[in-house]
Amino acid sequence: MLKGVLGLQVVLNFKKEELPFVKKFLKQFQQQPTHAFEEMRCSMEGCAVTLFQSGKLVIQGKNVEQVKEKILNAFSLGNELVLGIDEAGRGESTGLFCIAGILGKTSDFREFRDSKKISNVLEKKRLVDEKPFSAVVVSFSPAAIDAFRSNAKNLNQLEAEAIDWMVSFFLNSGFKPDKVIVDGNSLPVQSKNIIFLPKADDLEPVVGAASILAKATREESGNQEKRKTWKSL
């Protein structure tokens, strides 16, 4: 929860296909004039509620937690079990390359977005730790990356193998995600039915949470070792 101009502030995130349900619910409340990029703006129980065209919904006021719960309980959206996967450190010349996977429901992760768009990653990571059904992180040190590169294996292949391991791990543990969504373009995975989605960390809240977990793991390590064989891929 953040401190905003109008008091406390909470940000929730909805997919484009969910917006009609959200708009229908918000129409029950006193409407306010909208500004650029805003879909709707209304007043609810002492809070200002603004829905943006991107799917971001901002709640500001004294009763943000009550209003947040009222909105989330108004409809059963995002109850599918999603395995969201994202990485951190791909384009860096130093430090760890981390791939994080979170198994959970979209509805439990509405407050999370792409880690690149938030400044308080470690604080958000503490919130992520409280949410997931399960989470795993695979990390490669600079020395490991150099060793793999000397054997003609690049970061795309490393990430693909990490994704395959995560999918296998959850399936062998008795969990069957309804969807497996990976941020970015296609990778040479062996697993079936993987959804590769550019900007998924900003479109699917579970992937956004995985983005935060990957980046926080990288930051917490403090590893600044140089990758001797550094390349962008």
N, C-alpha and C positions, 0 to 999 in steps of 0.2 A: 504494500500500500504506500502511495506517495502523497506528499503534501502539495496541493495545488493552490491556484489563486483563490478558488472558492472554498477552500478547506481541504479535507482529505480527498484523495483521488484514487480510483481503481480503473484499470483498463482491461476490458474483455475483448476477445477476438473471435469473429464469426466468419465462416466461409461465404462466398458470394451466393451459393445456392441456399444458404440459411437465412439470408437477409429478408425475404418476404415474410417469414415467420416472425422475425424480430420486429419488423416494421408494423405488422398487424397488431402485435402486442402493445407496442409503444403508442399506437394511435388512440388507446384508451385514455391517455393522460393529456394534460394541458399542453398544447403545442406552442412552440416558440419559433421566431424567425430563424432561418438557417443562413449560414455563411458559405463561402467557397469550399467545395469538396465535402460538404455535410449532406447527408441523406435526410436526416431528421434531427430535431432538437425538441425536448419536452421537459416538463417539471414533474418530479415524482418524489413524494414524501420528503420535501425539503432539499432535494438534490436536483442538479442540472444533469440531464442525460443527453449525450450527443452521439449519434450514430453517423459514422463517416462512410463514404462510398467504398472505401477499402475494406470495410467490415470491422474496423476498429470501433468499439463503443466505450466512451469515456463517461464515468460517473463521478461527479464532484459535489461535495457537500458534507454535512455532518453525519448523515446516515448511510454512508456508502456501502457498508457491509450488508445492512438490511435490504437495501435496494438491489445490490448484486444478487443476493440469494433469491429475491422475489423474481428477478429477471431470469435467472438460471432455472428456477423451478417452474417457470411458466410453460415450458415446453420441453419435451424429451429429445433434444438434439445432441448428436455426437456421442451416442451410447455404444457405438461400435468399439471393439478392442483393436487398437492400432499399435503396431510396432513402428515407431518413428526413429529414423536414423540420420545423423548428421556428423560432420567432421570439423576439426579445427586444426590449423597449422599447415594446410596443404601448400600454400604459397609462401611460407616463411623459410628463411635460410638457416634459422636456428630453432632449437627446442623440439618438443615432442610433436608427433603427428597423432592426433586422438580421434577415434571414431566412437561415438556414443549411441547407444540404443535404449529407448525407453518404451516399455510396454504399459499402456494405459488407455483410458478413454478420453476422447477429445473434450468431453464435458468437464473433466477434472483439470484441464490445463488452459482454460480460457485466458488466463492472465499472462501467458508466455508467448513471446515472439522471437524472431531472429536475434541472436546475441549481438550482432553487429549494430543493432539499433538501440541498445541499452548500455548505460555506463556502469551500472551497479551489478556486474555479472556475478560476483561472489555472493552478494546479498541475495540475488535471485536464485542462485544455486541452492542456497539453504531452503528456499521455498520449494524448489524442484525436488529436493531430497524427501520432503514430506508427502509428495503427491503420487509418485509412480507406483504401479502395481509391482514392477520390477525394473531394474536398470542395470546396464553393463557398459563398461568402457574398455576399449582395446587401444593401447598406446604403443607407439614405436619410438624409441629413442633415436637421436641423430646417428649414433653408432650402428644401431640396427638398420636404419634406413640406408646407410652407406654400405652395409654388408649385403643387404638385399639388392641394392643397385649393382654391386659388383657381380651379382649373379643374374643380371639383366631383368630384374623385377622392379617395376616402377610403382608410384603411389596409387595409381588406378588399380593395379593388381592387388596391392596390399589392402586397399579399402574393400575391394570386391571379396577377397577372402575373409575379411573381418565380418562383412555383411552375411556371407554364407554361414559362418560360424554362429553368429547371433541367431539367425533364423533356425538353424539346426538345434541350437541350445534350447530355445523356447519350445520348439516342437517336441524335442526329446524329454522336456520337463513336463509335458502334458498340456501345454498352452497352445492354442491355435488362433493367432491374430486374424481378425476379419480382413485387415489390410496391412501390408508392409509398405511404408512410404519412405523413400530416400531422397534427401535434398540433392538436386543436381541432375546432370545428364547421365545417360546409361553407362553402366560399368559392366565388365565381363564376369558377371555372377553366374553361378550354377543353379541357384535357387529359382523356382518358378514363381510367376505372378508377383514380381516385385514392381512397384510403381515408382519410377524415377521422375521426379517433378522439380524442375527449376524453381527456385524461390519457395520451396515447400516449407522452409523454416519460417516464412512469413505468412503462409497460407494454411498450414496445418499445425495447430497448437502443440501437439505431441512432438512434432519434429522441431518446433521452436524450443521446446524444453530440452530436447536432445542437443540442440545447438548450444544452449547455455551450459549444459553439463560438460560437453566436449571442451568448450572454451575455458570454463572454470578449472577443469582438470589440468589443462595445459598451463594456465596461469599459476595454479597452486603448486605445481611441480617446481617452478623456479628454474627449470633447466634452460640455460642459455648457450649450450654447446653448439658449435658450428657444424652444419651438415657439409662435409667435405665434398660430397657429390651433388650439391644442391641444384635442383632444377625445379621448374614450376609444376611438373607432373611426376 
